């Protein structure tokens, strides 16, 4: 806690990657506002996140529309 405020950071990371693959700093312009939707954020350094579907480039296609693929330094080989 910093002073009288708490900083809320949402992180996402599937087990195939490091503990955290994306990060989103939840900020509210109005302290009394209710946050209804929280993003999984942007990829951390040396990481790329792709949302794939049947129209994605060859070799990276997904049968499940909206499937999230993560690549980069934090990804396990194989």
C-alpha positions, 0 to 999 in steps of 0.5 A: 500500500502506498499512502492511502491507495492500493495499486491493483495489477492484473497478471495472466500466465498459463502454466506453459509460460513463466508465472506472468506472461501479460500484465495490466495496471488497473487504474480508476479515474474515479475512486468510487468507480466499479471496474466491470471489465479487466483486461489481461493486459499487454505481453511482458518484455521478450514475449508476444501474444497472438489471438488466433482463429481459422483465418490466421496465417498458415502454421499458426491456425487455430480451430478454436476462435479466440485461442491465445498463443504466447511466444517468446523467451518465457515459453518452454521449448517443445 
